[in-house]
Each structure stands twice: as C-alpha cells, then as structure tokens.
C-alpha cells in the first residue's frame, strides 16, 4: 500500500505549532486547501474525540471533514483518522472522487529544532480495497500540492502570531 509523506520546516517553536493543530481557535484559521477557508463546527481534542470542519472551496461550494483523534502526545505526535463527512459529521465518500479511500490514518510528527519545527505528515489508507488503493496512489502529486498550499496557509497564520 502506498503512503503519502510530506515534510516542512516552520519558523515557530514546537509548542506553538502543536497548539495550532489542536486548538480549534487556531486550527480553523489555517487548515484549508488552497483558496478555501475553514470553520470548526465541533471540536473535542482527545483520544476518541473529533473535529468536524466545514471547508468553503474557492467556488463557494462546501465540503466537510471529520478528524477522529487516536493519539495526542504533546508536543511531539498527533494521530487521527481523516475522512470526508456530511454537514452532520457522518463519514461519507469523497465528494469529487468516489474511489478515494473512506478513511486515512494521519500521523503528524513535530520535531523540535529550537526556534523552528519540522513537521512530517503521513497518510495511509485504512482498509482500502484495490480500487481505493489505486486511486490514492495515483493522486499522491495532488496530495502534495494540496498539503503544500495548506502548509503555506499555516506559515502565513504563524506570521500573524509573531
């Protein structure tokens, strides 16, 4: 099974970056694909809890995500199951790609570099069938573009906190 990994260094201390991922007052200000914006509909950041997020795309269409936390180890590691959802938070298929895996295991590692932090994000499909695994593998470049844009938003948001 293919794995998606992206790594980036941010000019901010590790505790602040971890807070940006786990505090809904921060998370909704940067977590969006390029051109979009997010609104946190529900947040319960603990193992077994979840975030339910509304994302408004550049064309003003709305999609929803659900991020169910499995592990929270401040400020080093965050593990959650990532899925698309409906407006009520029920997991659904990708709204534009029905062969996309229903769930992705997301691991975010925070490496303290003093006044900087290296983030490594990994996505692995959960219980994907062959069609879903193939769809995921064929979209790794698109994943990289999306996460690069999202990380650009995180960089810009961090600059407002300096």
C-alpha positions as CSV (number, residue, x, y, z in Angstrom):
1,X,0.0,0.0,0.0
2,X,1.3,3.4,-1.0
3,X,2.0,6.0,1.7
4,X,1.9,9.8,1.3
5,X,4.5,11.8,3.3
6,X,5.3,15.5,3.3
7,X,7.8,17.3,5.5
8,X,8.2,21.0,6.1
9,X,10.2,23.3,8.5
10,X,8.3,26.1,10.1
11,X,9.8,29.2,11.8
12,X,8.0,28.7,15.0
13,X,8.6,26.8,18.3
14,X,7.1,23.3,18.6
15,X,4.6,24.0,21.4
16,X,3.0,26.8,19.2
17,X,2.8,24.5,16.2
18,X,1.2,21.7,18.2
19,X,-1.3,24.3,19.6
20,X,-2.1,25.4,16.0
21,X,-3.1,21.8,15.2
22,X,-5.0,21.0,18.4
23,X,-6.6,24.3,19.5
24,X,-9.8,25.0,17.4
25,X,-9.2,28.7,17.8
26,X,-6.0,28.3,15.8
27,X,-6.9,25.3,13.6
28,X,-9.8,26.9,11.8
29,X,-7.6,29.9,10.8
30,X,-5.2,28.0,8.6
31,X,-6.5,24.5,7.9
32,X,-7.8,24.6,4.3
33,X,-6.9,23.7,0.8
34,X,-5.5,26.5,-1.4
35,X,-8.2,29.2,-2.0
36,X,-10.5,27.8,0.7
37,X,-11.5,28.7,4.3
38,X,-12.5,26.6,7.2
39,X,-14.9,26.8,10.0
40,X,-14.8,24.5,13.0
41,X,-18.3,23.1,13.7
42,X,-17.3,20.8,16.6
43,X,-14.1,20.1,18.4
44,X,-13.2,17.6,21.1
45,X,-9.4,17.2,21.0
46,X,-8.8,14.0,23.0
47,X,-8.3,10.3,22.0
48,X,-11.7,9.2,20.8
49,X,-12.8,12.8,20.2
50,X,-13.0,14.5,16.9
51,X,-13.1,17.8,14.9
52,X,-15.9,18.4,12.4
53,X,-14.8,21.0,9.9
54,X,-16.7,22.9,7.2
55,X,-14.5,23.9,4.3
56,X,-15.7,26.5,1.8
57,X,-13.9,26.0,-1.5
58,X,-12.9,28.8,-3.8
59,X,-16.1,28.3,-5.9
60,X,-18.1,28.7,-2.6
61,X,-19.1,25.0,-2.5
62,X,-18.8,23.5,0.9
63,X,-17.3,20.2,1.9
64,X,-16.9,18.7,5.4
65,X,-14.2,16.8,7.1
66,X,-14.1,14.7,10.3
67,X,-10.8,14.1,12.1
68,X,-11.2,11.4,14.8
69,X,-8.2,11.5,17.3
70,X,-6.4,8.3,18.2
71,X,-3.3,9.7,19.9
72,X,-2.3,13.1,21.2
73,X,1.2,13.3,22.6
74,X,2.1,17.0,23.2
75,X,4.1,18.4,21.6
76,X,5.5,15.6,19.5
77,X,2.8,13.5,17.8
78,X,-0.8,13.7,16.7
79,X,-2.6,10.7,15.1
80,X,-6.1,10.9,13.7
81,X,-8.4,9.2,11.2
82,X,-9.2,11.6,8.4
83,X,-12.5,11.3,6.4
84,X,-14.9,13.4,4.4
85,X,-18.2,13.9,6.2
86,X,-21.6,15.4,5.6
87,X,-22.9,18.5,7.4
88,X,-23.8,16.4,10.4
89,X,-20.4,14.8,10.7
90,X,-21.2,11.4,9.3
91,X,-18.3,10.0,7.3
92,X,-19.1,9.9,3.5
93,X,-17.2,9.2,0.3
94,X,-15.0,11.9,-1.2
95,X,-17.5,14.3,-2.9
96,X,-15.4,14.5,-6.1
97,X,-13.7,11.1,-6.2
98,X,-15.9,8.2,-5.2
99,X,-12.9,5.7,-5.4
100,X,-10.9,7.7,-2.8
101,X,-10.4,5.6,0.4
102,X,-13.1,6.3,3.1
103,X,-10.5,6.8,5.8
104,X,-6.9,7.8,6.0
105,X,-4.7,7.3,9.1
106,X,-2.9,10.7,9.5
107,X,0.2,10.9,11.6
108,X,1.7,14.3,12.3
109,X,5.2,14.4,13.9
110,X,6.6,17.6,15.4
111,X,10.4,17.7,15.6
112,X,11.8,20.5,17.8
113,X,14.6,22.4,16.0
114,X,14.9,25.2,18.6
115,X,13.1,28.2,17.2
116,X,11.9,26.1,14.3
117,X,9.9,22.9,14.0
118,X,9.9,20.2,11.4
119,X,6.5,18.7,10.7
120,X,6.2,15.4,8.9
121,X,2.7,14.4,7.9
122,X,2.0,10.8,6.7
123,X,-1.3,9.5,5.2
124,X,-2.0,5.8,4.9
125,X,-5.3,4.5,3.7
126,X,-7.3,2.4,6.2
127,X,-8.9,-0.9,5.0
128,X,-8.7,0.3,1.4
129,X,-9.8,-2.1,-1.4
130,X,-7.7,-2.4,-4.5
131,X,-9.7,0.3,-6.4
132,X,-9.3,2.8,-3.5
133,X,-5.6,2.0,-3.0
134,X,-5.0,2.6,-6.7
135,X,-6.9,5.9,-6.6
136,X,-4.9,7.0,-3.6
137,X,-1.6,6.0,-5.2
138,X,-2.4,7.8,-8.5
139,X,-3.2,11.1,-6.6
140,X,0.0,11.5,-4.5
141,X,1.1,14.5,-6.5
142,X,-2.3,16.1,-5.9
143,X,-2.0,15.4,-2.2
144,X,1.4,17.1,-2.2
145,X,0.0,20.2,-4.0
146,X,-2.9,20.4,-1.5
147,X,-0.8,20.0,1.6
148,X,1.8,22.4,0.3
149,X,-0.9,25.0,-0.1
150,X,-2.3,24.2,3.4
151,X,1.2,24.5,4.9
152,X,1.6,27.9,3.1
153,X,-1.6,29.0,5.0
154,X,-0.1,27.7,8.2
155,X,3.1,29.7,7.5
156,X,1.1,32.8,6.9
157,X,-1.0,32.3,10.0
158,X,2.1,31.8,12.1
159,X,3.4,35.1,10.9
160,X,0.3,36.8,12.3
161,X,1.1,35.3,15.7
162,X,4.7,36.6,15.8
